[in-house]
């Protein structure tokens, strides 16, 4: 019998038929660590699953990859489900994945933590970006399902607490693949047309799967970019979504959101009543003080006698004039006394006063005062001044010391 010689494609096709015919390999679950994970523009994902003993090439086509709830990363331990077969052109077998689940935690929990870390790093949770809620909103935009119990609870509480506010419902789906784009559209519409002064968006309780629309990145960014303040009201007290972190205020329940959004009219009525009482007391006290002041002013002499003020000022003027006169007289007397003292001192120092006591003053031919016998020569004419009059004389003999008579 002649030996059959196979072509390469035939062998690959034969192996493919054998693998495809094995039921255990058509729905197999494989645990391993992601390695060499790559996402191509076509939408297909290629990676390797490995453990300490081996490695398995894997592919996930675009249709299956679009259903991933988390972002696969190298080093992540996962469980892959799919079928093992051979791609005849390459002759290499690989796992064609239908689903990929993180080991130890659900894919939704991993996706939640991944998106939370991404948005936190991007600053979407920054308290500095959060806007204050209006104290007395005139319009409230509620973005939720029109069929759920949550919207009826919110409307009932809003009307009971603050009936002055107008409630505007923007109905959207809050569950399923269509929910995120509808919520995003409603938030943008409310901002564009200023439908309300504040936005409440959320839904009633449910599983993580039910609440997933409020963990969508598109919804988170729409809340962050909203110019109107947004209150997130998703689920019950323990439920936490990405929308809660991004919103300007977080409510534990939809009913709690209605309580946060508006003041309580009973509390307002009490506050206004107290303010009115305080205002009345303040005005009464003020009027009493004004009456007392008016009574004191009425007792003023200037109001009882209109000329009293003029008379008082006239008396003040007279006193001022008297004081100015006294000051002027004293100043003049002082100046006169000063002149008398200076005149006496000047008179005492006058040369004529000395001459009146019997002394004489001699002047030379040039009119200079003679102080020594050496200042004249014999034969020179000298002028002598006495206390009364004087005379001219001729020097016969200058002497150093005159004999005393």
C-alpha positions in Angstrom: 0.0 0.0 0.0 1.4 3.4 -1.0 2.1 5.8 1.9 -0.1 8.9 1.8 1.9 12.1 2.0 0.0 15.1 3.6 0.4 18.7 2.7 0.9 21.3 5.5 -2.6 22.7 5.0 -4.0 19.2 5.1 -2.3 18.4 8.4 -3.5 21.7 9.9 -7.0 21.1 8.7 -6.9 17.6 10.1 -5.8 18.9 13.5 -8.5 21.5 13.4 -11.1 18.8 12.7 -9.8 16.7 15.6 -9.9 19.7 18.0 -13.3 20.9 16.8 -14.7 17.4 17.3 -13.6 17.3 20.9 -16.6 18.5 23.0 -14.5 19.4 26.0 -12.6 21.9 24.0 -15.6 23.7 22.6 -16.6 25.3 25.9 -13.6 25.4 28.1 -12.7 27.7 31.0 -9.0 28.5 31.4 -7.4 30.2 34.4 -4.2 32.2 33.9 -2.4 35.5 34.0 -2.7 38.0 31.2 0.5 38.7 29.2 1.3 40.7 26.0 -2.3 42.1 25.9 -2.8 44.1 22.8 -5.9 45.9 21.4 -5.9 46.6 17.7 -7.7 49.3 15.8 -9.9 46.6 14.3 -11.4 46.0 17.7 -9.8 42.5 18.1 -7.9 41.7 21.3 -4.8 39.4 21.3 -3.1 38.1 24.4 -1.5 35.2 26.1 -2.6 33.3 29.1 0.2 31.8 31.2 0.9 30.0 34.4 4.2 28.6 35.8 4.0 25.5 33.6 2.9 26.9 30.2 1.4 29.5 28.0 -1.7 29.7 25.7 -2.3 32.1 22.9 -5.7 33.7 22.9 -7.8 36.0 20.7 -11.1 37.8 21.4 -12.9 39.3 18.4 -14.5 42.7 18.4 -18.0 41.5 19.0 -17.0 39.7 22.2 -14.5 42.4 23.3 -17.2 45.1 23.1 -19.0 43.4 25.9 -16.1 43.7 28.4 -17.0 45.7 31.5 -13.4 46.2 32.6 -10.1 47.1 31.0 -7.8 44.0 30.9 -4.2 44.7 31.9 -1.0 42.6 31.9 -0.5 40.7 35.1 -4.2 40.5 35.9 -5.4 37.0 36.8 -8.5 36.0 34.9 -10.7 33.2 33.8 -11.3 33.0 30.1 -14.1 31.0 28.5 -14.1 29.9 24.9 -13.1 27.2 22.4 -9.8 25.8 21.5 -9.1 25.3 17.8 -6.4 25.8 15.1 -6.0 28.6 12.6 -5.1 26.5 9.6 -3.0 29.2 7.9 -0.5 29.4 10.8 -0.9 25.9 12.2 -1.0 27.2 15.7 -3.8 26.4 18.1 -5.3 29.1 20.3 -8.2 29.9 22.6 -11.0 31.9 20.9 -12.4 33.8 24.0 -16.1 34.5 24.3 -15.8 36.1 27.8 -13.1 37.2 30.2 -13.7 37.6 34.0 -11.2 38.8 36.7 -10.4 36.0 39.1 -11.5 36.6 42.7 -13.7 39.6 41.9 -16.5 40.3 39.4 -15.8 42.1 36.2 -18.1 44.9 37.3 -16.2 45.4 40.6 -12.9 45.6 38.7 -14.4 48.0 36.1 -15.7 50.2 38.9 -12.3 50.5 40.6 -10.5 51.1 37.3 -12.8 53.9 36.3 -12.8 55.3 39.8 -9.0 55.5 39.8 -8.9 57.0 36.3 -11.5 59.8 37.1 -9.8 60.5 40.4 -6.5 61.0 38.6 -8.2 63.3 36.1 -9.5 65.6 38.9 -13.2 64.8 38.4 -13.6 64.2 42.2 -11.9 67.4 43.2 -14.0 69.2 45.9 -12.8 72.6 44.5 -14.9 71.9 41.4 -18.1 71.2 43.2 -20.8 73.9 43.0 -23.0 75.0 45.9 -26.7 74.1 45.8 -29.1 77.0 45.5 -30.8 77.8 48.8 -34.3 78.5 47.3 -34.6 76.9 43.9 -37.4 78.0 41.7 -37.2 75.0 39.3 -35.9 71.4 39.9 -35.0 69.2 37.0 -35.4 65.5 37.8 -33.6 63.0 35.5 -34.8 59.5 36.2 -37.3 56.9 35.0 -40.9 58.0 34.9 -42.1 54.5 35.7 -40.1 53.9 38.9 -41.2 54.5 42.5 -38.3 56.8 43.1 -39.7 59.6 41.0 -43.0 59.5 42.8 -41.3 59.6 46.2 -39.2 62.6 45.1 -42.1 64.6 43.7 -44.2 63.9 46.8 -41.4 65.1 49.2 -40.6 68.1 47.0 -44.2 69.3 47.0 -44.6 68.7 50.7 -41.4 70.4 51.7 -41.3 73.3 49.3 -44.4 73.7 47.0 -43.0 77.0 45.6 -40.5 75.0 43.5 -41.6 73.8 40.1 -40.6 70.1 39.4 -39.7 69.3 35.8 -39.3 65.6 34.9 -36.9 64.6 32.2 -37.7 60.9 31.7 -34.9 58.5 30.8 -34.1 54.9 31.0 -31.9 54.1 34.0 -30.9 50.5 33.2 -29.5 48.8 30.2 -27.2 49.8 27.3 -29.4 52.7 26.2 -29.5 54.3 29.7 -26.1 56.1 29.7 -26.6 58.1 26.5 -30.1 59.1 27.5 -28.9 60.3 30.9 -26.1 62.3 29.3 -28.5 63.8 26.8 -30.9 64.8 29.5 -28.2 66.5 31.5 -27.0 68.4 28.5 -30.5 69.4 27.6 -31.2 70.7 31.1 -28.0 72.9 30.9 -28.6 74.2 27.4 -32.2 75.3 28.1 -31.8 76.1 31.8 -34.6 73.7 32.7 -33.9 74.0 36.4 -31.8 75.7 39.0 -30.6 72.3 40.2 -30.5 68.7 38.8 -31.4 65.5 40.6 -30.5 62.3 38.7 -30.7 58.8 40.0 -32.9 55.7 40.5 -34.1 53.3 43.1 -32.1 50.5 44.5 -30.9 47.3 42.8 -28.0 45.1 42.0 -24.7 46.5 40.8 -25.7 45.4 37.4 -29.0 47.4 37.7 -27.1 50.6 38.9 -24.4 50.3 36.2 -25.6 53.2 34.1 -24.5 55.5 36.8 -21.0 54.0 36.7 -20.6 54.9 33.1 -17.7 57.3 32.2 -20.0 59.2 29.8 -22.5 60.0 32.6 -19.6 60.9 35.0 -18.2 63.4 32.5 -21.6 64.9 31.8 -22.2 65.5 35.5 -18.7 67.0 35.8 -19.3 69.4 32.8 -22.7 70.5 34.0 -23.0 74.2 34.7 -26.0 73.4 36.9 -25.3 71.8 40.3 -26.1 68.1 40.3 -27.4 65.9 43.1 -26.7 62.2 42.7 -29.5 59.9 44.1 -28.7 56.3 43.2 -30.0 53.3 45.1 -30.0 52.9 48.9 -27.7 54.0 51.6 -24.9 51.3 51.0 -24.9 51.8 47.3 -22.1 53.9 45.9 -21.6 54.8 42.2 -19.2 56.8 40.2 -21.9 59.5 39.8 -21.9 60.0 43.6 -18.2 60.9 43.5 -18.5 63.3 40.6 -21.8 65.0 41.6 -21.9 68.3 43.6 -23.9 66.6 46.3 -24.6 62.9 47.1 -27.9 61.7 48.5 -28.2 58.3 50.2 -31.6 57.7 48.5 -33.8 59.5 46.0 -36.0 60.7 48.9 -33.0 62.1 50.6 -32.1 64.0 47.4 -35.5 65.7 47.5 -34.8 66.7 51.1 -31.3 68.1 50.2 -32.5 70.0 47.1 -35.1 72.3 48.9 -35.6 73.8 52.3 -38.5 72.6 54.6 -41.4 75.1 54.5 -42.2 74.4 58.1 -38.7 75.2 59.2 -38.8 78.3 56.9 -42.1 79.4 58.5 -40.7 79.1 62.0 -37.5 81.0 61.0 -39.6 83.7 59.3 -41.8 83.9 62.4 -38.8 84.2 64.7 -37.2 86.8 62.3 -40.4 88.8 62.4 -40.5 88.7 66.2 -36.9 89.8 66.4 -37.5 92.6 63.9 -40.6 93.8 65.8 -38.6 93.8 69.1 -35.7 95.6 67.6 -38.0 98.2 66.0 -39.9 98.7 69.3 -36.7 99.2 71.2 -35.4 101.6 68.5 -38.7 103.6 68.6 -38.5 103.8 72.4 -34.9 105.1 72.2 -35.9 107.6 69.6 -38.8 108.8 71.8 -36.5 109.2 74.8 -34.1 111.2 72.7 -36.9 113.3 71.3 -38.1 114.0 74.8 -34.6 115.0 75.9 -34.2 117.3 72.9 -37.6 118.9 73.7 -36.3 119.9 77.1 -33.4 121.6 75.6 -33.3 125.4 76.3 -32.5 126.1 72.6 -35.8 124.6 71.6 -37.8 126.3 74.2 -36.3 129.7 73.6 -35.1 130.2 70.1 -33.1 133.4 70.9 -31.3 131.7 73.9 -28.7 130.3 71.6 -28.0 133.8 70.1 -27.9 135.3 73.5 -25.5 132.7 74.8 -23.2 133.3 71.8 -23.5 137.0 72.3 -22.3 136.6 76.0 -19.5 134.4 74.8 -18.5 137.1 72.3 -18.5 139.8 75.1 -16.3 137.6 77.3 -14.0 137.0 74.4 -13.8 140.8 73.7 -13.1 141.4 77.4 -10.3 138.9 77.4 -8.8 140.3 74.2 -8.9 143.8 75.8 -7.3 142.6 79.0 -4.6 140.7 77.0 -3.9 143.8 74.8 -3.7 146.1 77.8 -1.3 143.8 79.6 0.8 143.4 76.5 1.0 147.2 76.0 1.9 147.7 79.7 4.6 145.1 79.5 6.1 146.7 76.4 6.0 150.2 78.0 7.8 148.8 81.1 10.4 147.2 78.8 11.0 150.5 76.9 11.4 152.4 80.3 14.0 149.9 81.5 15.9 149.9 78.2 15.7 153.8 78.1 17.2 154.0 81.7 19.9 151.6 80.8 20.7 153.6 77.6 20.7 156.9 79.5 23.1 155.5 82.1 25.5 154.5 79.4 25.3 157.9 77.5 28.6 159.9 77.3 26.7 163.1 78.0 25.7 161.6 81.4 29.4 161.2 82.2 30.2 164.8 81.1 27.4 166.2 83.3 29.3 164.8 86.4 32.3 167.2 85.6 34.3 165.2 83.1 35.4 166.6 79.7 36.1 165.0 76.3 39.0 166.2 74.1 39.2 165.8 70.3 42.3 166.2 68.1 42.6 168.4 65.1 41.0 165.6 63.0 38.1 165.1 65.3 39.4 161.9 66.8 38.9 161.4 70.5 42.2 161.8 72.5 43.0 159.0 74.9 46.7 159.6 75.6 49.1 162.6 75.9 51.0 161.0 73.1 48.1 161.7 70.6 48.9 165.5 70.5 51.8 167.7 69.8 52.7 171.0 71.3 51.1 173.8 69.3 48.1 171.7 68.0 44.6 173.0 68.5 42.3 170.7 70.6 38.5 170.8 71.0 37.2 170.2 74.5 33.6 169.2 75.2 32.0 169.8 78.6 28.7 168.9 80.2 27.4 172.3 79.0 29.2 173.6 75.9 32.9 173.5 75.2 36.0 175.4 74.0 39.0 175.3 71.8 42.5 175.4 73.2 46.2 175.2 72.0 48.5 172.6 73.5 51.6 174.2 75.1 53.2 171.0 76.5 52.0 167.4 76.4 52.5 165.7 79.8 52.5 162.0 80.7 50.8 162.6 84.0 49.0 165.9 85.0 49.5 167.3 88.5 46.5 167.0 90.6 45.3 170.4 91.9 
